[in-house]
């Protein structure tokens, strides 16, 4: 059971980290005036990934912090940097 908990927390930590990185990338592109749809493969990825969150902006923005808070409550560590186990 402990191994499952460790693997699941690792998976969620990496997902939240990559999600936050995507948000940072989108913010930088927005600041530069570039829309993700001008970059074909990136625009398709962003559309598919944001479709997973049903285009809900609040859920899309609060996903990573919610995962980190949940991990902190369940495991005692937030694992914002997932490679630090």
PyMOL Python script that loads the backbone (N, CA, C, O; Angstrom):
from pymol import cmd

cmd.read_pdbstr("""\
ATOM      1  N   UNK A   1       0.826  -1.195   0.000  1.00  0.00           N
ATOM      2  CA  UNK A   1       0.000   0.000   0.000  1.00  0.00           C
ATOM      3  C   UNK A   1       0.868   1.257   0.000  1.00  0.00           C
ATOM      4  O   UNK A   1       0.530   2.252  -0.641  1.00  0.00           O
ATOM      5  N   UNK A   2       1.977   1.205   0.715  1.00  0.00           N
ATOM      6  CA  UNK A   2       2.880   2.356   0.773  1.00  0.00           C
ATOM      7  C   UNK A   2       3.495   2.641  -0.595  1.00  0.00           C
ATOM      8  O   UNK A   2       3.676   3.803  -0.959  1.00  0.00           O
ATOM      9  N   UNK A   3       3.819   1.590  -1.358  1.00  0.00           N
ATOM     10  CA  UNK A   3       4.408   1.781  -2.685  1.00  0.00           C
ATOM     11  C   UNK A   3       3.403   2.448  -3.620  1.00  0.00           C
ATOM     12  O   UNK A   3       3.774   3.310  -4.417  1.00  0.00           O
ATOM     13  N   UNK A   4       2.145   2.057  -3.528  1.00  0.00           N
ATOM     14  CA  UNK A   4       1.109   2.668  -4.354  1.00  0.00           C
ATOM     15  C   UNK A   4       0.955   4.144  -4.014  1.00  0.00           C
ATOM     16  O   UNK A   4       0.823   4.984  -4.905  1.00  0.00           O
ATOM     17  N   UNK A   5       0.972   4.451  -2.736  1.00  0.00           N
ATOM     18  CA  UNK A   5       0.845   5.839  -2.294  1.00  0.00           C
ATOM     19  C   UNK A   5       2.028   6.669  -2.785  1.00  0.00           C
ATOM     20  O   UNK A   5       1.852   7.814  -3.201  1.00  0.00           O
ATOM     21  N   UNK A   6       3.225   6.102  -2.737  1.00  0.00           N
ATOM     22  CA  UNK A   6       4.423   6.808  -3.199  1.00  0.00           C
ATOM     23  C   UNK A   6       4.376   7.043  -4.699  1.00  0.00           C
ATOM     24  O   UNK A   6       4.688   8.140  -5.164  1.00  0.00           O
ATOM     25  N   UNK A   7       3.993   6.033  -5.459  1.00  0.00           N
ATOM     26  CA  UNK A   7       3.925   6.177  -6.915  1.00  0.00           C
ATOM     27  C   UNK A   7       2.836   7.152  -7.342  1.00  0.00           C
ATOM     28  O   UNK A   7       3.038   7.962  -8.248  1.00  0.00           O
ATOM     29  N   UNK A   8       1.684   7.073  -6.690  1.00  0.00           N
ATOM     30  CA  UNK A   8       0.593   7.983  -7.023  1.00  0.00           C
ATOM     31  C   UNK A   8       0.952   9.424  -6.677  1.00  0.00           C
ATOM     32  O   UNK A   8       0.662  10.339  -7.448  1.00  0.00           O
ATOM     33  N   UNK A   9       1.579   9.629  -5.529  1.00  0.00           N
ATOM     34  CA  UNK A   9       1.982  10.993  -5.183  1.00  0.00           C
ATOM     35  C   UNK A   9       3.051  11.505  -6.136  1.00  0.00           C
ATOM     36  O   UNK A   9       3.071  12.694  -6.455  1.00  0.00           O
ATOM     37  N   UNK A  10       3.943  10.627  -6.596  1.00  0.00           N
ATOM     38  CA  UNK A  10       4.946  11.028  -7.575  1.00  0.00           C
ATOM     39  C   UNK A  10       4.321  11.408  -8.902  1.00  0.00           C
ATOM     40  O   UNK A  10       4.709  12.403  -9.513  1.00  0.00           O
ATOM     41  N   UNK A  11       3.355  10.620  -9.351  1.00  0.00           N
ATOM     42  CA  UNK A  11       2.659  10.910 -10.604  1.00  0.00           C
ATOM     43  C   UNK A  11       1.919  12.242 -10.520  1.00  0.00           C
ATOM     44  O   UNK A  11       2.005  13.062 -11.434  1.00  0.00           O
ATOM     45  N   UNK A  12       1.196  12.456  -9.432  1.00  0.00           N
ATOM     46  CA  UNK A  12       0.468  13.708  -9.275  1.00  0.00           C
ATOM     47  C   UNK A  12       1.407  14.901  -9.154  1.00  0.00           C
ATOM     48  O   UNK A  12       1.114  15.980  -9.669  1.00  0.00           O
ATOM     49  N   UNK A  13       2.537  14.708  -8.473  1.00  0.00           N
ATOM     50  CA  UNK A  13       3.508  15.798  -8.327  1.00  0.00           C
ATOM     51  C   UNK A  13       4.094  16.193  -9.676  1.00  0.00           C
ATOM     52  O   UNK A  13       4.229  17.381  -9.971  1.00  0.00           O
ATOM     53  N   UNK A  14       4.445  15.202 -10.500  1.00  0.00           N
ATOM     54  CA  UNK A  14       4.976  15.510 -11.826  1.00  0.00           C
ATOM     55  C   UNK A  14       3.921  16.159 -12.707  1.00  0.00           C
ATOM     56  O   UNK A  14       4.226  17.093 -13.449  1.00  0.00           O
ATOM     57  N   UNK A  15       2.682  15.678 -12.638  1.00  0.00           N
ATOM     58  CA  UNK A  15       1.615  16.244 -13.440  1.00  0.00           C
ATOM     59  C   UNK A  15       1.385  17.709 -13.059  1.00  0.00           C
ATOM     60  O   UNK A  15       1.244  18.562 -13.935  1.00  0.00           O
ATOM     61  N   UNK A  16       1.348  18.001 -11.767  1.00  0.00           N
ATOM     62  CA  UNK A  16       1.150  19.377 -11.317  1.00  0.00           C
ATOM     63  C   UNK A  16       2.326  20.260 -11.734  1.00  0.00           C
ATOM     64  O   UNK A  16       2.127  21.409 -12.128  1.00  0.00           O
ATOM     65  N   UNK A  17       3.543  19.735 -11.651  1.00  0.00           N
ATOM     66  CA  UNK A  17       4.723  20.501 -12.053  1.00  0.00           C
ATOM     67  C   UNK A  17       4.692  20.824 -13.541  1.00  0.00           C
ATOM     68  O   UNK A  17       4.957  21.960 -13.934  1.00  0.00           O
ATOM     69  N   UNK A  18       4.373  19.842 -14.369  1.00  0.00           N
ATOM     70  CA  UNK A  18       4.304  20.072 -15.813  1.00  0.00           C
ATOM     71  C   UNK A  18       3.132  20.983 -16.177  1.00  0.00           C
ATOM     72  O   UNK A  18       3.228  21.782 -17.108  1.00  0.00           O
ATOM     73  N   UNK A  19       2.042  20.861 -15.450  1.00  0.00           N
ATOM     74  CA  UNK A  19       0.891  21.739 -15.661  1.00  0.00           C
ATOM     75  C   UNK A  19       1.266  23.191 -15.353  1.00  0.00           C
ATOM     76  O   UNK A  19       0.919  24.098 -16.110  1.00  0.00           O
ATOM     77  N   UNK A  20       1.969  23.405 -14.250  1.00  0.00           N
ATOM     78  CA  UNK A  20       2.410  24.760 -13.901  1.00  0.00           C
ATOM     79  C   UNK A  20       3.388  25.290 -14.945  1.00  0.00           C
ATOM     80  O   UNK A  20       3.368  26.479 -15.264  1.00  0.00           O
ATOM     81  N   UNK A  21       4.240  24.423 -15.477  1.00  0.00           N
ATOM     82  CA  UNK A  21       5.155  24.829 -16.540  1.00  0.00           C
ATOM     83  C   UNK A  21       4.415  25.239 -17.800  1.00  0.00           C
ATOM     84  O   UNK A  21       4.796  26.207 -18.458  1.00  0.00           O
ATOM     85  N   UNK A  22       3.359  24.512 -18.142  1.00  0.00           N
ATOM     86  CA  UNK A  22       2.544  24.863 -19.301  1.00  0.00           C
ATOM     87  C   UNK A  22       1.889  26.225 -19.094  1.00  0.00           C
ATOM     88  O   UNK A  22       1.837  27.034 -20.020  1.00  0.00           O
ATOM     89  N   UNK A  23       1.390  26.481 -17.892  1.00  0.00           N
ATOM     90  CA  UNK A  23       0.784  27.778 -17.614  1.00  0.00           C
ATOM     91  C   UNK A  23       1.810  28.903 -17.724  1.00  0.00           C
ATOM     92  O   UNK A  23       1.500  29.988 -18.216  1.00  0.00           O
ATOM     93  N   UNK A  24       3.024  28.640 -17.267  1.00  0.00           N
ATOM     94  CA  UNK A  24       4.086  29.636 -17.387  1.00  0.00           C
ATOM     95  C   UNK A  24       4.411  29.891 -18.862  1.00  0.00           C
ATOM     96  O   UNK A  24       4.576  31.040 -19.272  1.00  0.00           O
ATOM     97  N   UNK A  25       4.501  28.831 -19.652  1.00  0.00           N
ATOM     98  CA  UNK A  25       4.746  28.990 -21.085  1.00  0.00           C
ATOM     99  C   UNK A  25       3.639  29.791 -21.758  1.00  0.00           C
ATOM    100  O   UNK A  25       3.918  30.679 -22.564  1.00  0.00           O
ATOM    101  N   UNK A  26       2.403  29.487 -21.439  1.00  0.00           N
ATOM    102  CA  UNK A  26       1.285  30.211 -22.040  1.00  0.00           C
ATOM    103  C   UNK A  26       1.294  31.680 -21.627  1.00  0.00           C
ATOM    104  O   UNK A  26       0.950  32.551 -22.425  1.00  0.00           O
ATOM    105  N   UNK A  27       1.681  31.956 -20.390  1.00  0.00           N
ATOM    106  CA  UNK A  27       1.764  33.337 -19.918  1.00  0.00           C
ATOM    107  C   UNK A  27       2.847  34.104 -20.663  1.00  0.00           C
ATOM    108  O   UNK A  27       2.639  35.252 -21.055  1.00  0.00           O
ATOM    109  N   UNK A  28       3.997  33.479 -20.858  1.00  0.00           N
ATOM    110  CA  UNK A  28       5.086  34.131 -21.596  1.00  0.00           C
ATOM    111  C   UNK A  28       4.676  34.378 -23.042  1.00  0.00           C
ATOM    112  O   UNK A  28       4.925  35.458 -23.577  1.00  0.00           O
ATOM    113  N   UNK A  29       4.049  33.387 -23.686  1.00  0.00           N
ATOM    114  CA  UNK A  29       3.589  33.579 -25.061  1.00  0.00           C
ATOM    115  C   UNK A  29       2.557  34.687 -25.151  1.00  0.00           C
ATOM    116  O   UNK A  29       2.580  35.480 -26.092  1.00  0.00           O
ATOM    117  N   UNK A  30       1.661  34.750 -24.192  1.00  0.00           N
ATOM    118  CA  UNK A  30       0.650  35.793 -24.178  1.00  0.00           C
ATOM    119  C   UNK A  30       1.297  37.165 -24.022  1.00  0.00           C
ATOM    120  O   UNK A  30       0.891  38.120 -24.684  1.00  0.00           O
ATOM    121  N   UNK A  31       2.303  37.270 -23.149  1.00  0.00           N
ATOM    122  CA  UNK A  31       2.995  38.538 -22.940  1.00  0.00           C
ATOM    123  C   UNK A  31       3.736  38.977 -24.203  1.00  0.00           C
ATOM    124  O   UNK A  31       3.866  40.174 -24.461  1.00  0.00           O
ATOM    125  N   UNK A  32       4.218  38.020 -24.986  1.00  0.00           N
ATOM    126  CA  UNK A  32       4.912  38.339 -26.230  1.00  0.00           C
ATOM    127  C   UNK A  32       3.954  38.589 -27.389  1.00  0.00           C
ATOM    128  O   UNK A  32       4.377  38.994 -28.472  1.00  0.00           O
ATOM    129  N   UNK A  33       2.680  38.352 -27.165  1.00  0.00           N
ATOM    130  CA  UNK A  33       1.681  38.567 -28.200  1.00  0.00           C
ATOM    131  C   UNK A  33       1.539  37.417 -29.169  1.00  0.00           C
ATOM    132  O   UNK A  33       1.017  37.598 -30.270  1.00  0.00           O
ATOM    133  N   UNK A  34       1.989  36.241 -28.786  1.00  0.00           N
ATOM    134  CA  UNK A  34       1.905  35.062 -29.644  1.00  0.00           C
ATOM    135  C   UNK A  34       0.788  34.170 -29.115  1.00  0.00           C
ATOM    136  O   UNK A  34       0.738  33.867 -27.923  1.00  0.00           O
ATOM    137  N   UNK A  35      -0.101  33.755 -30.003  1.00  0.00           N
ATOM    138  CA  UNK A  35      -1.144  32.827 -29.586  1.00  0.00           C
ATOM    139  C   UNK A  35      -0.669  31.402 -29.866  1.00  0.00           C
ATOM    140  O   UNK A  35       0.002  31.161 -30.870  1.00  0.00           O
ATOM    141  N   UNK A  36      -1.005  30.471 -29.002  1.00  0.00           N
ATOM    142  CA  UNK A  36      -0.562  29.088 -29.218  1.00  0.00           C
ATOM    143  C   UNK A  36      -1.052  28.489 -30.530  1.00  0.00           C
ATOM    144  O   UNK A  36      -0.443  27.552 -31.046  1.00  0.00           O
ATOM    145  N   UNK A  37      -2.145  29.018 -31.075  1.00  0.00           N
ATOM    146  CA  UNK A  37      -2.666  28.452 -32.326  1.00  0.00           C
ATOM    147  C   UNK A  37      -1.750  28.751 -33.512  1.00  0.00           C
ATOM    148  O   UNK A  37      -1.849  28.083 -34.541  1.00  0.00           O
ATOM    149  N   UNK A  38      -0.861  29.740 -33.391  1.00  0.00           N
ATOM    150  CA  UNK A  38       0.074  30.018 -34.490  1.00  0.00           C
ATOM    151  C   UNK A  38       1.165  28.959 -34.571  1.00  0.00           C
ATOM    152  O   UNK A  38       1.779  28.784 -35.624  1.00  0.00           O
ATOM    153  N   UNK A  39       1.410  28.261 -33.484  1.00  0.00           N
ATOM    154  CA  UNK A  39       2.363  27.148 -33.475  1.00  0.00           C
ATOM    155  C   UNK A  39       1.514  25.878 -33.540  1.00  0.00           C
ATOM    156  O   UNK A  39       0.877  25.509 -32.553  1.00  0.00           O
ATOM    157  N   UNK A  40       1.500  25.214 -34.685  1.00  0.00           N
ATOM    158  CA  UNK A  40       0.519  24.162 -34.974  1.00  0.00           C
ATOM    159  C   UNK A  40       0.479  23.072 -33.917  1.00  0.00           C
ATOM    160  O   UNK A  40      -0.584  22.818 -33.351  1.00  0.00           O
ATOM    161  N   UNK A  41       1.594  22.423 -33.633  1.00  0.00           N
ATOM    162  CA  UNK A  41       1.575  21.285 -32.707  1.00  0.00           C
ATOM    163  C   UNK A  41       1.307  21.746 -31.280  1.00  0.00           C
ATOM    164  O   UNK A  41       0.642  21.043 -30.519  1.00  0.00           O
ATOM    165  N   UNK A  42       1.818  22.923 -30.905  1.00  0.00           N
ATOM    166  CA  UNK A  42       1.611  23.414 -29.543  1.00  0.00           C
ATOM    167  C   UNK A  42       0.163  23.827 -29.344  1.00  0.00           C
ATOM    168  O   UNK A  42      -0.419  23.582 -28.288  1.00  0.00           O
ATOM    169  N   UNK A  43      -0.420  24.458 -30.363  1.00  0.00           N
ATOM    170  CA  UNK A  43      -1.820  24.851 -30.276  1.00  0.00           C
ATOM    171  C   UNK A  43      -2.738  23.654 -30.151  1.00  0.00           C
ATOM    172  O   UNK A  43      -3.704  23.681 -29.387  1.00  0.00           O
ATOM    173  N   UNK A  44      -2.439  22.597 -30.904  1.00  0.00           N
ATOM    174  CA  UNK A  44      -3.250  21.383 -30.821  1.00  0.00           C
ATOM    175  C   UNK A  44      -3.121  20.743 -29.439  1.00  0.00           C
ATOM    176  O   UNK A  44      -4.106  20.257 -28.883  1.00  0.00           O
ATOM    177  N   UNK A  45      -1.909  20.745 -28.889  1.00  0.00           N
ATOM    178  CA  UNK A  45      -1.701  20.182 -27.553  1.00  0.00           C
ATOM    179  C   UNK A  45      -2.450  20.989 -26.504  1.00  0.00           C
ATOM    180  O   UNK A  45      -3.117  20.416 -25.641  1.00  0.00           O
ATOM    181  N   UNK A  46      -2.349  22.301 -26.567  1.00  0.00           N
ATOM    182  CA  UNK A  46      -3.031  23.158 -25.585  1.00  0.00           C
ATOM    183  C   UNK A  46      -4.543  22.986 -25.684  1.00  0.00           C
ATOM    184  O   UNK A  46      -5.225  22.915 -24.661  1.00  0.00           O
ATOM    185  N   UNK A  47      -5.070  22.918 -26.896  1.00  0.00           N
ATOM    186  CA  UNK A  47      -6.512  22.717 -27.064  1.00  0.00           C
ATOM    187  C   UNK A  47      -6.963  21.380 -26.482  1.00  0.00           C
ATOM    188  O   UNK A  47      -7.989  21.310 -25.805  1.00  0.00           O
ATOM    189  N   UNK A  48      -6.205  20.330 -26.743  1.00  0.00           N
ATOM    190  CA  UNK A  48      -6.568  19.012 -26.226  1.00  0.00           C
ATOM    191  C   UNK A  48      -6.437  18.961 -24.705  1.00  0.00           C
ATOM    192  O   UNK A  48      -7.291  18.395 -24.023  1.00  0.00           O
ATOM    193  N   UNK A  49      -5.375  19.551 -24.181  1.00  0.00           N
ATOM    194  CA  UNK A  49      -5.141  19.506 -22.730  1.00  0.00           C
ATOM    195  C   UNK A  49      -6.171  20.368 -22.003  1.00  0.00           C
ATOM    196  O   UNK A  49      -6.699  19.953 -20.972  1.00  0.00           O
ATOM    197  N   UNK A  50      -6.461  21.549 -22.518  1.00  0.00           N
ATOM    198  CA  UNK A  50      -7.450  22.393 -21.851  1.00  0.00           C
ATOM    199  C   UNK A  50      -8.853  21.816 -22.015  1.00  0.00           C
ATOM    200  O   UNK A  50      -9.726  22.067 -21.184  1.00  0.00           O
ATOM    201  N   UNK A  51      -9.077  21.046 -23.078  1.00  0.00           N
ATOM    202  CA  UNK A  51     -10.353  20.362 -23.236  1.00  0.00           C
ATOM    203  C   UNK A  51     -10.578  19.337 -22.149  1.00  0.00           C
ATOM    204  O   UNK A  51     -11.718  19.048 -21.785  1.00  0.00           O
ATOM    205  N   UNK A  52      -9.487  18.780 -21.626  1.00  0.00           N
ATOM    206  CA  UNK A  52      -9.578  17.843 -20.507  1.00  0.00           C
ATOM    207  C   UNK A  52     -10.179  18.529 -19.286  1.00  0.00           C
ATOM    208  O   UNK A  52     -10.891  17.901 -18.502  1.00  0.00           O
ATOM    209  N   UNK A  53      -9.895  19.804 -19.129  1.00  0.00           N
ATOM    210  CA  UNK A  53     -10.434  20.574 -18.004  1.00  0.00           C
ATOM    211  C   UNK A  53     -11.743  21.271 -18.366  1.00  0.00           C
ATOM    212  O   UNK A  53     -12.218  22.134 -17.628  1.00  0.00           O
ATOM    213  N   UNK A  54     -12.327  20.890 -19.514  1.00  0.00           N
ATOM    214  CA  UNK A  54     -13.617  21.400 -19.969  1.00  0.00           C
ATOM    215  C   UNK A  54     -13.615  22.919 -20.107  1.00  0.00           C
ATOM    216  O   UNK A  54     -14.627  23.575 -19.861  1.00  0.00           O
ATOM    217  N   UNK A  55     -12.470  23.472 -20.503  1.00  0.00           N
ATOM    218  CA  UNK A  55     -12.311  24.905 -20.759  1.00  0.00           C
ATOM    219  C   UNK A  55     -12.720  25.757 -19.559  1.00  0.00           C
ATOM    220  O   UNK A  55     -13.124  26.907 -19.730  1.00  0.00           O
ATOM    221  N   UNK A  56     -12.623  25.224 -18.385  1.00  0.00           N
ATOM    222  CA  UNK A  56     -12.952  25.958 -17.169  1.00  0.00           C
ATOM    223  C   UNK A  56     -11.686  26.652 -16.683  1.00  0.00           C
ATOM    224  O   UNK A  56     -10.760  25.990 -16.213  1.00  0.00           O
ATOM    225  N   UNK A  57     -11.635  27.962 -16.789  1.00  0.00           N
ATOM    226  CA  UNK A  57     -10.436  28.713 -16.436  1.00  0.00           C
ATOM    227  C   UNK A  57     -10.028  28.569 -14.985  1.00  0.00           C
ATOM    228  O   UNK A  57      -8.838  28.460 -14.687  1.00  0.00           O
ATOM    229  N   UNK A  58     -10.987  28.566 -14.080  1.00  0.00           N
ATOM    230  CA  UNK A  58     -10.669  28.457 -12.660  1.00  0.00           C
ATOM    231  C   UNK A  58     -10.051  27.100 -12.356  1.00  0.00           C
ATOM    232  O   UNK A  58      -9.057  27.019 -11.634  1.00  0.00           O
ATOM    233  N   UNK A  59     -10.622  26.046 -12.896  1.00  0.00           N
ATOM    234  CA  UNK A  59     -10.086  24.704 -12.684  1.00  0.00           C
ATOM    235  C   UNK A  59      -8.711  24.570 -13.322  1.00  0.00           C
ATOM    236  O   UNK A  59      -7.813  23.955 -12.746  1.00  0.00           O
ATOM    237  N   UNK A  60      -8.543  25.146 -14.515  1.00  0.00           N
ATOM    238  CA  UNK A  60      -7.264  25.079 -15.220  1.00  0.00           C
ATOM    239  C   UNK A  60      -6.173  25.796 -14.431  1.00  0.00           C
ATOM    240  O   UNK A  60      -5.044  25.310 -14.363  1.00  0.00           O
ATOM    241  N   UNK A  61      -6.491  26.939 -13.838  1.00  0.00           N
ATOM    242  CA  UNK A  61      -5.498  27.706 -13.087  1.00  0.00           C
ATOM    243  C   UNK A  61      -5.236  27.143 -11.691  1.00  0.00           C
ATOM    244  O   UNK A  61      -4.133  27.284 -11.163  1.00  0.00           O
ATOM    245  N   UNK A  62      -6.230  26.514 -11.100  1.00  0.00           N
ATOM    246  CA  UNK A  62      -6.072  26.062  -9.721  1.00  0.00           C
ATOM    247  C   UNK A  62      -5.699  24.590  -9.591  1.00  0.00           C
ATOM    248  O   UNK A  62      -5.628  24.073  -8.476  1.00  0.00           O
ATOM    249  N   UNK A  63      -5.458  23.903 -10.711  1.00  0.00           N
ATOM    250  CA  UNK A  63      -5.171  22.476 -10.643  1.00  0.00           C
ATOM    251  C   UNK A  63      -3.872  22.187  -9.882  1.00  0.00           C
ATOM    252  O   UNK A  63      -3.875  21.388  -8.946  1.00  0.00           O
ATOM    253  N   UNK A  64      -2.771  22.822 -10.270  1.00  0.00           N
ATOM    254  CA  UNK A  64      -1.477  22.545  -9.637  1.00  0.00           C
ATOM    255  C   UNK A  64      -1.483  22.891  -8.147  1.00  0.00           C
ATOM    256  O   UNK A  64      -1.060  22.062  -7.341  1.00  0.00           O
ATOM    257  N   UNK A  65      -1.946  24.087  -7.744  1.00  0.00           N
ATOM    258  CA  UNK A  65      -1.991  24.358  -6.301  1.00  0.00           C
ATOM    259  C   UNK A  65      -2.891  23.392  -5.532  1.00  0.00           C
ATOM    260  O   UNK A  65      -2.592  23.036  -4.392  1.00  0.00           O
ATOM    261  N   UNK A  66      -3.991  22.971  -6.152  1.00  0.00           N
ATOM    262  CA  UNK A  66      -4.883  22.018  -5.480  1.00  0.00           C
ATOM    263  C   UNK A  66      -4.180  20.675  -5.272  1.00  0.00           C
ATOM    264  O   UNK A  66      -4.332  20.052  -4.222  1.00  0.00           O
ATOM    265  N   UNK A  67      -3.416  20.232  -6.263  1.00  0.00           N
ATOM    266  CA  UNK A  67      -2.676  18.973  -6.123  1.00  0.00           C
ATOM    267  C   UNK A  67      -1.628  19.109  -5.030  1.00  0.00           C
ATOM    268  O   UNK A  67      -1.478  18.209  -4.204  1.00  0.00           O
ATOM    269  N   UNK A  68      -0.901  20.221  -5.012  1.00  0.00           N
ATOM    270  CA  UNK A  68       0.144  20.407  -3.999  1.00  0.00           C
ATOM    271  C   UNK A  68      -0.441  20.471  -2.589  1.00  0.00           C
ATOM    272  O   UNK A  68       0.140  19.921  -1.653  1.00  0.00           O
ATOM    273  N   UNK A  69      -1.576  21.131  -2.431  1.00  0.00           N
ATOM    274  CA  UNK A  69      -2.221  21.196  -1.113  1.00  0.00           C
ATOM    275  C   UNK A  69      -2.722  19.817  -0.701  1.00  0.00           C
ATOM    276  O   UNK A  69      -2.567  19.419   0.453  1.00  0.00           O
ATOM    277  N   UNK A  70      -3.322  19.088  -1.641  1.00  0.00           N
ATOM    278  CA  UNK A  70      -3.812  17.741  -1.343  1.00  0.00           C
ATOM    279  C   UNK A  70      -2.665  16.819  -0.954  1.00  0.00           C
ATOM    280  O   UNK A  70      -2.775  16.064   0.012  1.00  0.00           O
ATOM    281  N   UNK A  71      -1.559  16.875  -1.705  1.00  0.00           N
ATOM    282  CA  UNK A  71      -0.401  16.051  -1.352  1.00  0.00           C
ATOM    283  C   UNK A  71       0.130  16.412   0.027  1.00  0.00           C
ATOM    284  O   UNK A  71       0.534  15.531   0.785  1.00  0.00           O
ATOM    285  N   UNK A  72       0.134  17.689   0.355  1.00  0.00           N
ATOM    286  CA  UNK A  72       0.610  18.131   1.669  1.00  0.00           C
ATOM    287  C   UNK A  72      -0.283  17.565   2.780  1.00  0.00           C
ATOM    288  O   UNK A  72       0.215  17.125   3.816  1.00  0.00           O
ATOM    289  N   UNK A  73      -1.587  17.577   2.562  1.00  0.00           N
ATOM    290  CA  UNK A  73      -2.508  17.074   3.580  1.00  0.00           C
ATOM    291  C   UNK A  73      -2.435  15.555   3.722  1.00  0.00           C
ATOM    292  O   UNK A  73      -2.532  15.025   4.829  1.00  0.00           O
ATOM    293  N   UNK A  74      -2.264  14.854   2.594  1.00  0.00           N
ATOM    294  CA  UNK A  74      -2.299  13.389   2.622  1.00  0.00           C
ATOM    295  C   UNK A  74      -0.951  12.792   3.006  1.00  0.00           C
ATOM    296  O   UNK A  74      -0.892  11.879   3.830  1.00  0.00           O
ATOM    297  N   UNK A  75       0.137  13.300   2.418  1.00  0.00           N
ATOM    298  CA  UNK A  75       1.447  12.680   2.630  1.00  0.00           C
ATOM    299  C   UNK A  75       2.360  13.452   3.569  1.00  0.00           C
ATOM    300  O   UNK A  75       3.345  12.904   4.063  1.00  0.00           O
ATOM    301  N   UNK A  76       2.044  14.716   3.821  1.00  0.00           N
ATOM    302  CA  UNK A  76       2.903  15.514   4.683  1.00  0.00           C
ATOM    303  C   UNK A  76       3.951  16.309   3.923  1.00  0.00           C
ATOM    304  O   UNK A  76       4.675  17.103   4.523  1.00  0.00           O
ATOM    305  N   UNK A  77       4.047  16.110   2.609  1.00  0.00           N
ATOM    306  CA  UNK A  77       4.984  16.864   1.763  1.00  0.00           C
ATOM    307  C   UNK A  77       4.238  17.316   0.522  1.00  0.00           C
ATOM    308  O   UNK A  77       3.460  16.553  -0.050  1.00  0.00           O
ATOM    309  N   UNK A  78       4.470  18.552   0.102  1.00  0.00           N
ATOM    310  CA  UNK A  78       3.750  19.064  -1.067  1.00  0.00           C
ATOM    311  C   UNK A  78       4.403  18.651  -2.381  1.00  0.00           C
ATOM    312  O   UNK A  78       3.721  18.573  -3.403  1.00  0.00           O
ATOM    313  N   UNK A  79       5.707  18.385  -2.378  1.00  0.00           N
ATOM    314  CA  UNK A  79       6.457  17.958  -3.553  1.00  0.00           C
ATOM    315  C   UNK A  79       6.259  18.898  -4.739  1.00  0.00           C
ATOM    316  O   UNK A  79       5.923  18.457  -5.838  1.00  0.00           O
ATOM    317  N   UNK A  80       6.465  20.180  -4.515  1.00  0.00           N
ATOM    318  CA  UNK A  80       6.384  21.160  -5.599  1.00  0.00           C
ATOM    319  C   UNK A  80       7.469  20.867  -6.618  1.00  0.00           C
ATOM    320  O   UNK A  80       7.236  20.987  -7.821  1.00  0.00           O
ATOM    321  N   UNK A  81       8.645  20.488  -6.158  1.00  0.00           N
ATOM    322  CA  UNK A  81       9.707  20.008  -7.037  1.00  0.00           C
ATOM    323  C   UNK A  81       9.694  18.484  -6.956  1.00  0.00           C
ATOM    324  O   UNK A  81      10.214  17.923  -5.992  1.00  0.00           O
ATOM    325  N   UNK A  82       9.113  17.801  -7.940  1.00  0.00           N
ATOM    326  CA  UNK A  82       8.843  16.371  -7.817  1.00  0.00           C
ATOM    327  C   UNK A  82      10.083  15.488  -7.768  1.00  0.00           C
ATOM    328  O   UNK A  82       9.997  14.365  -7.271  1.00  0.00           O
ATOM    329  N   UNK A  83      11.219  15.939  -8.255  1.00  0.00           N
ATOM    330  CA  UNK A  83      12.404  15.102  -8.225  1.00  0.00           C
ATOM    331  C   UNK A  83      13.020  15.054  -6.840  1.00  0.00           C
ATOM    332  O   UNK A  83      13.926  14.256  -6.597  1.00  0.00           O
ATOM    333  N   UNK A  84      12.553  15.886  -5.932  1.00  0.00           N
ATOM    334  CA  UNK A  84      12.992  15.815  -4.533  1.00  0.00           C
ATOM    335  C   UNK A  84      11.994  14.973  -3.749  1.00  0.00           C
ATOM    336  O   UNK A  84      11.032  15.492  -3.182  1.00  0.00           O
ATOM    337  N   UNK A  85      12.229  13.707  -3.726  1.00  0.00           N
ATOM    338  CA  UNK A  85      11.272  12.790  -3.088  1.00  0.00           C
ATOM    339  C   UNK A  85      11.350  12.833  -1.577  1.00  0.00           C
ATOM    340  O   UNK A  85      10.610  12.119  -0.900  1.00  0.00           O
TER     341      UNK A  85
END
""", "prot")
cmd.dss("prot")
cmd.show_as("cartoon", "prot")
cmd.util.cbc("prot")
cmd.orient("prot")
